[in-house]
Amino acid sequence: MSYFVYILRCSDNTLYTGITTDLERRLGEHNGSPKGAKYTRNRRPVKIVYSEPCKDKSAASKREYAIKQLTKREKEAMLK
């Protein structure tokens, strides 16, 4: 099973970072399901602006943590 780290851009221009095994399913959950993150529920619609594959859940979690430590400016630079 492959994992992905992803960044969403919310309707208020904030960024949300997460991990998943299925990007399309997870995007659907964020945009229209109670399974979406509490953070994104009031900031819909969201769109995926970045994703990267990881070899396993542990690697994905570590990469997610590293991205979450970045400032918004640093994340925006990463997206370019």
PDB file with one MODEL, atoms N, CA, C and O in Angstrom:
MODEL        1
ATOM      1  N   MET A   1       0.852  -1.183   0.000  1.00  0.00           N
ATOM      2  CA  MET A   1       0.000   0.000   0.000  1.00  0.00           C
ATOM      3  C   MET A   1       0.892   1.239   0.000  1.00  0.00           C
ATOM      4  O   MET A   1       1.821   1.357   0.799  1.00  0.00           O
ATOM      5  N   SER A   2       0.592   2.147  -0.904  1.00  0.00           N
ATOM      6  CA  SER A   2       1.400   3.368  -0.943  1.00  0.00           C
ATOM      7  C   SER A   2       0.673   4.507  -0.225  1.00  0.00           C
ATOM      8  O   SER A   2      -0.555   4.599  -0.233  1.00  0.00           O
ATOM      9  N   TYR A   3       1.458   5.344   0.375  1.00  0.00           N
ATOM     10  CA  TYR A   3       0.945   6.497   1.112  1.00  0.00           C
ATOM     11  C   TYR A   3       1.358   7.776   0.413  1.00  0.00           C
ATOM     12  O   TYR A   3       2.371   7.824  -0.285  1.00  0.00           O
ATOM     13  N   PHE A   4       0.562   8.803   0.610  1.00  0.00           N
ATOM     14  CA  PHE A   4       0.846  10.124   0.061  1.00  0.00           C
ATOM     15  C   PHE A   4       0.746  11.169   1.158  1.00  0.00           C
ATOM     16  O   PHE A   4      -0.110  11.076   2.039  1.00  0.00           O
ATOM     17  N   VAL A   5       1.617  12.154   1.102  1.00  0.00           N
ATOM     18  CA  VAL A   5       1.473  13.365   1.902  1.00  0.00           C
ATOM     19  C   VAL A   5       0.855  14.383   0.951  1.00  0.00           C
ATOM     20  O   VAL A   5       1.270  14.486  -0.203  1.00  0.00           O
ATOM     21  N   TYR A   6      -0.125  15.130   1.427  1.00  0.00           N
ATOM     22  CA  TYR A   6      -0.779  16.100   0.557  1.00  0.00           C
ATOM     23  C   TYR A   6      -0.999  17.421   1.272  1.00  0.00           C
ATOM     24  O   TYR A   6      -1.049  17.487   2.501  1.00  0.00           O
ATOM     25  N   ILE A   7      -1.129  18.471   0.472  1.00  0.00           N
ATOM     26  CA  ILE A   7      -1.472  19.790   1.005  1.00  0.00           C
ATOM     27  C   ILE A   7      -2.723  20.253   0.274  1.00  0.00           C
ATOM     28  O   ILE A   7      -2.804  20.190  -0.952  1.00  0.00           O
ATOM     29  N   LEU A   8      -3.693  20.717   1.048  1.00  0.00           N
ATOM     30  CA  LEU A   8      -4.922  21.276   0.500  1.00  0.00           C
ATOM     31  C   LEU A   8      -4.890  22.790   0.642  1.00  0.00           C
ATOM     32  O   LEU A   8      -4.363  23.324   1.618  1.00  0.00           O
ATOM     33  N   ARG A   9      -5.459  23.475  -0.343  1.00  0.00           N
ATOM     34  CA  ARG A   9      -5.710  24.906  -0.200  1.00  0.00           C
ATOM     35  C   ARG A   9      -7.198  25.045   0.086  1.00  0.00           C
ATOM     36  O   ARG A   9      -8.041  24.609  -0.699  1.00  0.00           O
ATOM     37  N   CYS A  10      -7.504  25.659   1.219  1.00  0.00           N
ATOM     38  CA  CYS A  10      -8.887  25.846   1.635  1.00  0.00           C
ATOM     39  C   CYS A  10      -9.463  27.116   1.014  1.00  0.00           C
ATOM     40  O   CYS A  10      -8.729  27.943   0.474  1.00  0.00           O
ATOM     41  N   SER A  11     -10.776  27.258   1.098  1.00  0.00           N
ATOM     42  CA  SER A  11     -11.446  28.412   0.490  1.00  0.00           C
ATOM     43  C   SER A  11     -10.999  29.746   1.090  1.00  0.00           C
ATOM     44  O   SER A  11     -11.119  30.783   0.438  1.00  0.00           O
ATOM     45  N   ASP A  12     -10.485  29.733   2.324  1.00  0.00           N
ATOM     46  CA  ASP A  12      -9.988  30.969   2.948  1.00  0.00           C
ATOM     47  C   ASP A  12      -8.486  31.161   2.705  1.00  0.00           C
ATOM     48  O   ASP A  12      -7.852  31.998   3.348  1.00  0.00           O
ATOM     49  N   ASN A  13      -7.918  30.379   1.769  1.00  0.00           N
ATOM     50  CA  ASN A  13      -6.511  30.454   1.357  1.00  0.00           C
ATOM     51  C   ASN A  13      -5.532  29.882   2.390  1.00  0.00           C
ATOM     52  O   ASN A  13      -4.322  30.049   2.244  1.00  0.00           O
ATOM     53  N   THR A  14      -6.036  29.214   3.423  1.00  0.00           N
ATOM     54  CA  THR A  14      -5.141  28.545   4.363  1.00  0.00           C
ATOM     55  C   THR A  14      -4.730  27.203   3.767  1.00  0.00           C
ATOM     56  O   THR A  14      -5.339  26.730   2.807  1.00  0.00           O
ATOM     57  N   LEU A  15      -3.700  26.596   4.339  1.00  0.00           N
ATOM     58  CA  LEU A  15      -3.196  25.310   3.862  1.00  0.00           C
ATOM     59  C   LEU A  15      -3.390  24.244   4.938  1.00  0.00           C
ATOM     60  O   LEU A  15      -3.220  24.503   6.129  1.00  0.00           O
ATOM     61  N   TYR A  16      -3.748  23.046   4.493  1.00  0.00           N
ATOM     62  CA  TYR A  16      -3.939  21.907   5.391  1.00  0.00           C
ATOM     63  C   TYR A  16      -3.077  20.764   4.873  1.00  0.00           C
ATOM     64  O   TYR A  16      -3.087  20.472   3.678  1.00  0.00           O
ATOM     65  N   THR A  17      -2.339  20.122   5.758  1.00  0.00           N
ATOM     66  CA  THR A  17      -1.463  19.014   5.371  1.00  0.00           C
ATOM     67  C   THR A  17      -1.949  17.721   6.007  1.00  0.00           C
ATOM     68  O   THR A  17      -2.321  17.696   7.180  1.00  0.00           O
ATOM     69  N   GLY A  18      -1.943  16.642   5.219  1.00  0.00           N
ATOM     70  CA  GLY A  18      -2.369  15.343   5.739  1.00  0.00           C
ATOM     71  C   GLY A  18      -1.712  14.208   4.988  1.00  0.00           C
ATOM     72  O   GLY A  18      -0.908  14.424   4.081  1.00  0.00           O
ATOM     73  N   ILE A  19      -2.072  12.971   5.385  1.00  0.00           N
ATOM     74  CA  ILE A  19      -1.585  11.778   4.682  1.00  0.00           C
ATOM     75  C   ILE A  19      -2.785  10.904   4.329  1.00  0.00           C
ATOM     76  O   ILE A  19      -3.819  10.951   4.994  1.00  0.00           O
ATOM     77  N   THR A  20      -2.631  10.110   3.276  1.00  0.00           N
ATOM     78  CA  THR A  20      -3.692   9.210   2.839  1.00  0.00           C
ATOM     79  C   THR A  20      -3.113   8.120   1.951  1.00  0.00           C
ATOM     80  O   THR A  20      -1.965   8.201   1.516  1.00  0.00           O
ATOM     81  N   THR A  21      -3.919   7.103   1.689  1.00  0.00           N
ATOM     82  CA  THR A  21      -3.550   6.080   0.718  1.00  0.00           C
ATOM     83  C   THR A  21      -4.293   6.298  -0.596  1.00  0.00           C
ATOM     84  O   THR A  21      -3.967   5.671  -1.604  1.00  0.00           O
ATOM     85  N   ASP A  22      -5.301   7.192  -0.592  1.00  0.00           N
ATOM     86  CA  ASP A  22      -6.136   7.428  -1.777  1.00  0.00           C
ATOM     87  C   ASP A  22      -6.480   8.914  -1.844  1.00  0.00           C
ATOM     88  O   ASP A  22      -7.365   9.386  -1.130  1.00  0.00           O
ATOM     89  N   LEU A  23      -5.777   9.645  -2.702  1.00  0.00           N
ATOM     90  CA  LEU A  23      -5.949  11.103  -2.774  1.00  0.00           C
ATOM     91  C   LEU A  23      -7.359  11.513  -3.179  1.00  0.00           C
ATOM     92  O   LEU A  23      -7.929  12.422  -2.575  1.00  0.00           O
ATOM     93  N   GLU A  24      -7.929  10.868  -4.184  1.00  0.00           N
ATOM     94  CA  GLU A  24      -9.269  11.255  -4.657  1.00  0.00           C
ATOM     95  C   GLU A  24     -10.333  11.004  -3.589  1.00  0.00           C
ATOM     96  O   GLU A  24     -11.204  11.845  -3.365  1.00  0.00           O
ATOM     97  N   ARG A  25     -10.260   9.851  -2.934  1.00  0.00           N
ATOM     98  CA  ARG A  25     -11.224   9.542  -1.872  1.00  0.00           C
ATOM     99  C   ARG A  25     -11.110  10.563  -0.743  1.00  0.00           C
ATOM    100  O   ARG A  25     -12.115  11.070  -0.243  1.00  0.00           O
ATOM    101  N   ARG A  26      -9.871  10.856  -0.351  1.00  0.00           N
ATOM    102  CA  ARG A  26      -9.659  11.772   0.768  1.00  0.00           C
ATOM    103  C   ARG A  26     -10.133  13.180   0.428  1.00  0.00           C
ATOM    104  O   ARG A  26     -10.711  13.863   1.274  1.00  0.00           O
ATOM    105  N   LEU A  27      -9.893  13.614  -0.803  1.00  0.00           N
ATOM    106  CA  LEU A  27     -10.383  14.933  -1.224  1.00  0.00           C
ATOM    107  C   LEU A  27     -11.904  14.973  -1.133  1.00  0.00           C
ATOM    108  O   LEU A  27     -12.468  15.959  -0.658  1.00  0.00           O
ATOM    109  N   GLY A  28     -12.567  13.924  -1.577  1.00  0.00           N
ATOM    110  CA  GLY A  28     -14.019  13.840  -1.467  1.00  0.00           C
ATOM    111  C   GLY A  28     -14.490  13.912  -0.026  1.00  0.00           C
ATOM    112  O   GLY A  28     -15.492  14.561   0.276  1.00  0.00           O
ATOM    113  N   GLU A  29     -13.765  13.245   0.862  1.00  0.00           N
ATOM    114  CA  GLU A  29     -14.124  13.294   2.282  1.00  0.00           C
ATOM    115  C   GLU A  29     -13.965  14.705   2.827  1.00  0.00           C
ATOM    116  O   GLU A  29     -14.816  15.180   3.578  1.00  0.00           O
ATOM    117  N   HIS A  30     -12.893  15.371   2.457  1.00  0.00           N
ATOM    118  CA  HIS A  30     -12.687  16.740   2.944  1.00  0.00           C
ATOM    119  C   HIS A  30     -13.776  17.675   2.426  1.00  0.00           C
ATOM    120  O   HIS A  30     -14.188  18.595   3.133  1.00  0.00           O
ATOM    121  N   ASN A  31     -14.241  17.449   1.211  1.00  0.00           N
ATOM    122  CA  ASN A  31     -15.201  18.365   0.602  1.00  0.00           C
ATOM    123  C   ASN A  31     -16.663  18.047   0.877  1.00  0.00           C
ATOM    124  O   ASN A  31     -17.516  18.917   0.705  1.00  0.00           O
ATOM    125  N   GLY A  32     -16.976  16.827   1.297  1.00  0.00           N
ATOM    126  CA  GLY A  32     -18.398  16.563   1.439  1.00  0.00           C
ATOM    127  C   GLY A  32     -18.787  15.439   2.369  1.00  0.00           C
ATOM    128  O   GLY A  32     -19.869  14.868   2.227  1.00  0.00           O
ATOM    129  N   SER A  33     -17.941  15.110   3.308  1.00  0.00           N
ATOM    130  CA  SER A  33     -18.238  13.989   4.182  1.00  0.00           C
ATOM    131  C   SER A  33     -17.890  14.342   5.629  1.00  0.00           C
ATOM    132  O   SER A  33     -16.992  15.146   5.879  1.00  0.00           O
ATOM    133  N   PRO A  34     -18.602  13.738   6.575  1.00  0.00           N
ATOM    134  CA  PRO A  34     -18.239  13.937   7.987  1.00  0.00           C
ATOM    135  C   PRO A  34     -16.842  13.407   8.306  1.00  0.00           C
ATOM    136  O   PRO A  34     -16.278  13.750   9.346  1.00  0.00           O
ATOM    137  N   LYS A  35     -16.270  12.570   7.420  1.00  0.00           N
ATOM    138  CA  LYS A  35     -14.930  12.035   7.636  1.00  0.00           C
ATOM    139  C   LYS A  35     -13.842  13.059   7.333  1.00  0.00           C
ATOM    140  O   LYS A  35     -12.673  12.830   7.645  1.00  0.00           O
ATOM    141  N   GLY A  36     -14.215  14.188   6.728  1.00  0.00           N
ATOM    142  CA  GLY A  36     -13.241  15.243   6.463  1.00  0.00           C
ATOM    143  C   GLY A  36     -12.735  15.815   7.778  1.00  0.00           C
ATOM    144  O   GLY A  36     -13.414  15.730   8.801  1.00  0.00           O
ATOM    145  N   ALA A  37     -11.551  16.391   7.750  1.00  0.00           N
ATOM    146  CA  ALA A  37     -10.969  16.971   8.959  1.00  0.00           C
ATOM    147  C   ALA A  37     -11.826  18.122   9.479  1.00  0.00           C
ATOM    148  O   ALA A  37     -12.402  18.883   8.702  1.00  0.00           O
ATOM    149  N   LYS A  38     -11.902  18.234  10.782  1.00  0.00           N
ATOM    150  CA  LYS A  38     -12.659  19.318  11.408  1.00  0.00           C
ATOM    151  C   LYS A  38     -12.192  20.675  10.876  1.00  0.00           C
ATOM    152  O   LYS A  38     -13.001  21.576  10.654  1.00  0.00           O
ATOM    153  N   TYR A  39     -10.878  20.810  10.675  1.00  0.00           N
ATOM    154  CA  TYR A  39     -10.309  22.077  10.191  1.00  0.00           C
ATOM    155  C   TYR A  39     -10.881  22.469   8.839  1.00  0.00           C
ATOM    156  O   TYR A  39     -11.164  23.643   8.600  1.00  0.00           O
ATOM    157  N   THR A  40     -11.055  21.488   7.946  1.00  0.00           N
ATOM    158  CA  THR A  40     -11.493  21.820   6.582  1.00  0.00           C
ATOM    159  C   THR A  40     -13.005  21.936   6.450  1.00  0.00           C
ATOM    160  O   THR A  40     -13.483  22.481   5.455  1.00  0.00           O
ATOM    161  N   ARG A  41     -13.762  21.450   7.398  1.00  0.00           N
ATOM    162  CA  ARG A  41     -15.229  21.443   7.276  1.00  0.00           C
ATOM    163  C   ARG A  41     -15.822  22.823   7.050  1.00  0.00           C
ATOM    164  O   ARG A  41     -16.757  22.968   6.263  1.00  0.00           O
ATOM    165  N   ASN A  42     -15.301  23.827   7.716  1.00  0.00           N
ATOM    166  CA  ASN A  42     -15.827  25.190   7.562  1.00  0.00           C
ATOM    167  C   ASN A  42     -15.053  25.999   6.529  1.00  0.00           C
ATOM    168  O   ASN A  42     -15.259  27.205   6.395  1.00  0.00           O
ATOM    169  N   ARG A  43     -14.162  25.332   5.801  1.00  0.00           N
ATOM    170  CA  ARG A  43     -13.314  26.030   4.823  1.00  0.00           C
ATOM    171  C   ARG A  43     -13.444  25.404   3.439  1.00  0.00           C
ATOM    172  O   ARG A  43     -12.515  25.465   2.633  1.00  0.00           O
ATOM    173  N   ARG A  44     -14.585  24.810   3.172  1.00  0.00           N
ATOM    174  CA  ARG A  44     -14.835  24.177   1.882  1.00  0.00           C
ATOM    175  C   ARG A  44     -15.210  25.213   0.839  1.00  0.00           C
ATOM    176  O   ARG A  44     -15.746  26.263   1.193  1.00  0.00           O
ATOM    177  N   PRO A  45     -14.950  24.955  -0.435  1.00  0.00           N
ATOM    178  CA  PRO A  45     -14.296  23.762  -0.954  1.00  0.00           C
ATOM    179  C   PRO A  45     -12.778  23.834  -0.797  1.00  0.00           C
ATOM    180  O   PRO A  45     -12.194  24.913  -0.700  1.00  0.00           O
ATOM    181  N   VAL A  46     -12.164  22.661  -0.775  1.00  0.00           N
ATOM    182  CA  VAL A  46     -10.700  22.569  -0.712  1.00  0.00           C
ATOM    183  C   VAL A  46     -10.222  21.892  -1.985  1.00  0.00           C
ATOM    184  O   VAL A  46     -10.962  21.140  -2.619  1.00  0.00           O
ATOM    185  N   LYS A  47      -8.970  22.170  -2.354  1.00  0.00           N
ATOM    186  CA  LYS A  47      -8.398  21.483  -3.516  1.00  0.00           C
ATOM    187  C   LYS A  47      -6.978  21.052  -3.192  1.00  0.00           C
ATOM    188  O   LYS A  47      -6.280  21.704  -2.415  1.00  0.00           O
ATOM    189  N   ILE A  48      -6.560  19.950  -3.794  1.00  0.00           N
ATOM    190  CA  ILE A  48      -5.201  19.452  -3.591  1.00  0.00           C
ATOM    191  C   ILE A  48      -4.254  20.309  -4.421  1.00  0.00           C
ATOM    192  O   ILE A  48      -4.420  20.439  -5.633  1.00  0.00           O
ATOM    193  N   VAL A  49      -3.254  20.895  -3.753  1.00  0.00           N
ATOM    194  CA  VAL A  49      -2.271  21.719  -4.458  1.00  0.00           C
ATOM    195  C   VAL A  49      -0.881  21.085  -4.447  1.00  0.00           C
ATOM    196  O   VAL A  49       0.034  21.574  -5.109  1.00  0.00           O
ATOM    197  N   TYR A  50      -0.727  19.981  -3.684  1.00  0.00           N
ATOM    198  CA  TYR A  50       0.582  19.318  -3.610  1.00  0.00           C
ATOM    199  C   TYR A  50       0.376  17.903  -3.109  1.00  0.00           C
ATOM    200  O   TYR A  50      -0.448  17.663  -2.226  1.00  0.00           O
ATOM    201  N   SER A  51       1.119  16.971  -3.667  1.00  0.00           N
ATOM    202  CA  SER A  51       1.146  15.613  -3.119  1.00  0.00           C
ATOM    203  C   SER A  51       2.494  14.994  -3.455  1.00  0.00           C
ATOM    204  O   SER A  51       3.116  15.319  -4.467  1.00  0.00           O
ATOM    205  N   GLU A  52       2.924  14.102  -2.588  1.00  0.00           N
ATOM    206  CA  GLU A  52       4.155  13.361  -2.857  1.00  0.00           C
ATOM    207  C   GLU A  52       4.006  11.952  -2.304  1.00  0.00           C
ATOM    208  O   GLU A  52       3.480  11.765  -1.207  1.00  0.00           O
ATOM    209  N   PRO A  53       4.466  10.962  -3.058  1.00  0.00           N
ATOM    210  CA  PRO A  53       4.373   9.578  -2.585  1.00  0.00           C
ATOM    211  C   PRO A  53       5.418   9.289  -1.511  1.00  0.00           C
ATOM    212  O   PRO A  53       6.508   9.861  -1.513  1.00  0.00           O
ATOM    213  N   CYS A  54       5.065   8.396  -0.602  1.00  0.00           N
ATOM    214  CA  CYS A  54       5.992   7.950   0.441  1.00  0.00           C
ATOM    215  C   CYS A  54       5.980   6.428   0.451  1.00  0.00           C
ATOM    216  O   CYS A  54       4.993   5.805   0.060  1.00  0.00           O
ATOM    217  N   LYS A  55       7.083   5.831   0.900  1.00  0.00           N
ATOM    218  CA  LYS A  55       7.202   4.370   0.810  1.00  0.00           C
ATOM    219  C   LYS A  55       6.314   3.624   1.806  1.00  0.00           C
ATOM    220  O   LYS A  55       5.901   2.493   1.547  1.00  0.00           O
ATOM    221  N   ASP A  56       6.022   4.258   2.945  1.00  0.00           N
ATOM    222  CA  ASP A  56       5.163   3.607   3.938  1.00  0.00           C
ATOM    223  C   ASP A  56       4.552   4.654   4.867  1.00  0.00           C
ATOM    224  O   ASP A  56       4.841   5.845   4.759  1.00  0.00           O
ATOM    225  N   LYS A  57       3.710   4.188   5.774  1.00  0.00           N
ATOM    226  CA  LYS A  57       2.998   5.111   6.668  1.00  0.00           C
ATOM    227  C   LYS A  57       3.955   5.887   7.558  1.00  0.00           C
ATOM    228  O   LYS A  57       3.741   7.070   7.821  1.00  0.00           O
ATOM    229  N   SER A  58       4.999   5.233   8.019  1.00  0.00           N
ATOM    230  CA  SER A  58       5.971   5.892   8.884  1.00  0.00           C
ATOM    231  C   SER A  58       6.657   7.048   8.150  1.00  0.00           C
ATOM    232  O   SER A  58       6.790   8.144   8.696  1.00  0.00           O
ATOM    233  N   ALA A  59       7.088   6.800   6.924  1.00  0.00           N
ATOM    234  CA  ALA A  59       7.744   7.851   6.131  1.00  0.00           C
ATOM    235  C   ALA A  59       6.770   8.993   5.851  1.00  0.00           C
ATOM    236  O   ALA A  59       7.151  10.163   5.888  1.00  0.00           O
ATOM    237  N   ALA A  60       5.516   8.650   5.571  1.00  0.00           N
ATOM    238  CA  ALA A  60       4.504   9.674   5.300  1.00  0.00           C
ATOM    239  C   ALA A  60       4.259  10.529   6.542  1.00  0.00           C
ATOM    240  O   ALA A  60       4.150  11.751   6.445  1.00  0.00           O
ATOM    241  N   SER A  61       4.173   9.893   7.696  1.00  0.00           N
ATOM    242  CA  SER A  61       3.946  10.629   8.946  1.00  0.00           C
ATOM    243  C   SER A  61       5.106  11.565   9.263  1.00  0.00           C
ATOM    244  O   SER A  61       4.900  12.695   9.706  1.00  0.00           O
ATOM    245  N   LYS A  62       6.322  11.088   9.033  1.00  0.00           N
ATOM    246  CA  LYS A  62       7.497  11.931   9.288  1.00  0.00           C
ATOM    247  C   LYS A  62       7.536  13.126   8.343  1.00  0.00           C
ATOM    248  O   LYS A  62       7.864  14.240   8.750  1.00  0.00           O
ATOM    249  N   ARG A  63       7.199  12.885   7.076  1.00  0.00           N
ATOM    250  CA  ARG A  63       7.194  13.980   6.092  1.00  0.00           C
ATOM    251  C   ARG A  63       6.074  14.972   6.413  1.00  0.00           C
ATOM    252  O   ARG A  63       6.269  16.182   6.303  1.00  0.00           O
ATOM    253  N   GLU A  64       4.909  14.469   6.806  1.00  0.00           N
ATOM    254  CA  GLU A  64       3.793  15.337   7.197  1.00  0.00           C
ATOM    255  C   GLU A  64       4.223  16.237   8.358  1.00  0.00           C
ATOM    256  O   GLU A  64       3.969  17.441   8.342  1.00  0.00           O
ATOM    257  N   TYR A  65       4.870  15.650   9.357  1.00  0.00           N
ATOM    258  CA  TYR A  65       5.328  16.420  10.509  1.00  0.00           C
ATOM    259  C   TYR A  65       6.311  17.502  10.072  1.00  0.00           C
ATOM    260  O   TYR A  65       6.226  18.641  10.532  1.00  0.00           O
ATOM    261  N   ALA A  66       7.243  17.151   9.187  1.00  0.00           N
ATOM    262  CA  ALA A  66       8.241  18.119   8.714  1.00  0.00           C
ATOM    263  C   ALA A  66       7.566  19.283   7.982  1.00  0.00           C
ATOM    264  O   ALA A  66       7.935  20.442   8.172  1.00  0.00           O
ATOM    265  N   ILE A  67       6.582  18.966   7.151  1.00  0.00           N
ATOM    266  CA  ILE A  67       5.870  20.030   6.420  1.00  0.00           C
ATOM    267  C   ILE A  67       5.096  20.916   7.392  1.00  0.00           C
ATOM    268  O   ILE A  67       5.067  22.137   7.233  1.00  0.00           O
ATOM    269  N   LYS A  68       4.476  20.311   8.387  1.00  0.00           N
ATOM    270  CA  LYS A  68       3.692  21.093   9.352  1.00  0.00           C
ATOM    271  C   LYS A  68       4.561  22.029  10.192  1.00  0.00           C
ATOM    272  O   LYS A  68       4.054  22.982  10.784  1.00  0.00           O
ATOM    273  N   GLN A  69       5.862  21.762  10.245  1.00  0.00           N
ATOM    274  CA  GLN A  69       6.765  22.646  10.985  1.00  0.00           C
ATOM    275  C   GLN A  69       7.152  23.882  10.174  1.00  0.00           C
ATOM    276  O   GLN A  69       7.693  24.840  10.726  1.00  0.00           O
ATOM    277  N   LEU A  70       6.880  23.866   8.883  1.00  0.00           N
ATOM    278  CA  LEU A  70       7.225  25.002   8.025  1.00  0.00           C
ATOM    279  C   LEU A  70       6.258  26.156   8.245  1.00  0.00           C
ATOM    280  O   LEU A  70       5.112  25.950   8.645  1.00  0.00           O
ATOM    281  N   THR A  71       6.727  27.369   7.981  1.00  0.00           N
ATOM    282  CA  THR A  71       5.833  28.525   8.015  1.00  0.00           C
ATOM    283  C   THR A  71       4.982  28.509   6.752  1.00  0.00           C
ATOM    284  O   THR A  71       5.282  27.785   5.803  1.00  0.00           O
ATOM    285  N   LYS A  72       3.921  29.307   6.743  1.00  0.00           N
ATOM    286  CA  LYS A  72       3.082  29.367   5.538  1.00  0.00           C
ATOM    287  C   LYS A  72       3.907  29.844   4.360  1.00  0.00           C
ATOM    288  O   LYS A  72       3.743  29.337   3.250  1.00  0.00           O
ATOM    289  N   ARG A  73       4.781  30.798   4.572  1.00  0.00           N
ATOM    290  CA  ARG A  73       5.639  31.322   3.497  1.00  0.00           C
ATOM    291  C   ARG A  73       6.505  30.193   2.912  1.00  0.00           C
ATOM    292  O   ARG A  73       6.643  30.075   1.694  1.00  0.00           O
ATOM    293  N   GLU A  74       7.077  29.376   3.787  1.00  0.00           N
ATOM    294  CA  GLU A  74       7.918  28.265   3.334  1.00  0.00           C
ATOM    295  C   GLU A  74       7.087  27.231   2.564  1.00  0.00           C
ATOM    296  O   GLU A  74       7.544  26.684   1.560  1.00  0.00           O
ATOM    297  N   LYS A  75       5.869  26.968   3.040  1.00  0.00           N
ATOM    298  CA  LYS A  75       4.987  26.034   2.323  1.00  0.00           C
ATOM    299  C   LYS A  75       4.616  26.586   0.946  1.00  0.00           C
ATOM    300  O   LYS A  75       4.615  25.849  -0.041  1.00  0.00           O
ATOM    301  N   GLU A  76       4.304  27.874   0.880  1.00  0.00           N
ATOM    302  CA  GLU A  76       3.947  28.490  -0.407  1.00  0.00           C
ATOM    303  C   GLU A  76       5.133  28.391  -1.379  1.00  0.00           C
ATOM    304  O   GLU A  76       4.936  28.147  -2.569  1.00  0.00           O
ATOM    305  N   ALA A  77       6.352  28.578  -0.880  1.00  0.00           N
ATOM    306  CA  ALA A  77       7.538  28.460  -1.732  1.00  0.00           C
ATOM    307  C   ALA A  77       7.689  27.025  -2.239  1.00  0.00           C
ATOM    308  O   ALA A  77       8.097  26.808  -3.380  1.00  0.00           O
ATOM    309  N   MET A  78       7.364  26.054  -1.400  1.00  0.00           N
ATOM    310  CA  MET A  78       7.442  24.654  -1.778  1.00  0.00           C
ATOM    311  C   MET A  78       6.444  24.336  -2.897  1.00  0.00           C
ATOM    312  O   MET A  78       6.704  23.469  -3.732  1.00  0.00           O
ATOM    313  N   LEU A  79       5.323  25.024  -2.915  1.00  0.00           N
ATOM    314  CA  LEU A  79       4.267  24.765  -3.896  1.00  0.00           C
ATOM    315  C   LEU A  79       4.608  25.299  -5.284  1.00  0.00           C
ATOM    316  O   LEU A  79       3.990  24.899  -6.271  1.00  0.00           O
ATOM    317  N   LYS A  80       5.577  26.191  -5.366  1.00  0.00           N
ATOM    318  CA  LYS A  80       5.921  26.805  -6.668  1.00  0.00           C
ATOM    319  C   LYS A  80       6.846  25.931  -7.479  1.00  0.00           C
ATOM    320  O   LYS A  80       7.227  26.300  -8.590  1.00  0.00           O
TER     321      LYS A  80
ENDMDL
END
